[in-house]
Amino acid sequence: MFASSSLTEHLIRGLVGIGALSTAVWVGTDAGWPAVLGSVILGLVSLMAFRGCPVCWSIGLFSMARRSLASL
């Protein structure tokens, strides 16, 4: 349910999500509405990349790894 179709896809989505989330926090430290708007947009990009929260992405990663190991 949480896993992607391939481990590579899942890891790329994680890198995009972590990058967008960390950039949103960094941009959000500036004052003014453009920084807040940029931070919110990057936060939404992060949620879309993770397909929910980072915990859901982590559950999917472990599910994907378990499925990959079971097929060996």
N, C-alpha and C positions, 0 to 999 in steps of 0.2 A: 504494500500500500504506500509506504513512504519512499521506497527505493526507485531509482531511475532505471532506464533500460540498460545502461552500462556504467561501470565504475568510473570510467573516464568522464562521462557526462556528469555524473554526480559530483566528482571532485572539481570540475570546472564551475559548476553551479555554486559550490562552496567557496571557491576562490573569488568569484564575482560577488557573492553575498558578503563575505568577510571584508573584501575591499570596499564595497559600497557602505557597509556599516561603519567601518573605521573612518572613512572619509566623511561620512555624515556627522560623526562625533567631532572630527577636526574642524569641519566647516561651521558647525554649530557653536563653536567657542567665540566666533566673531560677533560683534554687535550689529544690529540692524535687521530689517525684514528680508533683504536678499539672502543673508546667511541662513536665516530660519527657513525660508522657502527652499533653498538648496538642500538643507539638512533633511527636511521632510521628504523631498523628492528622492534623495539618495536612500532614505530609510525605506521608502516604498519599493525602490529597486531591490534593496536587500531582501525585503519580505518576498518579493516575486521570485528572486533567485533561489532563496531557501525553500520556496513553496510553503511558507508558514514561518515558524520561529526557528532559531538556530538549533534548538533541542530536537525539533522534528527532523531537521536535516541530519543531525547526528544519529538519530534512531534509524533513518534511512541508510546512512553509511554503514552502520553495523549490520543491518539487514542485508544490504548488498554484499558485504564482505562474507557474511555467513552463507549466503546463497552461492557465491563464487567458490568458496571452500568446499561446499557440499557437492558441487559438480565435479570436483577433481577425482 
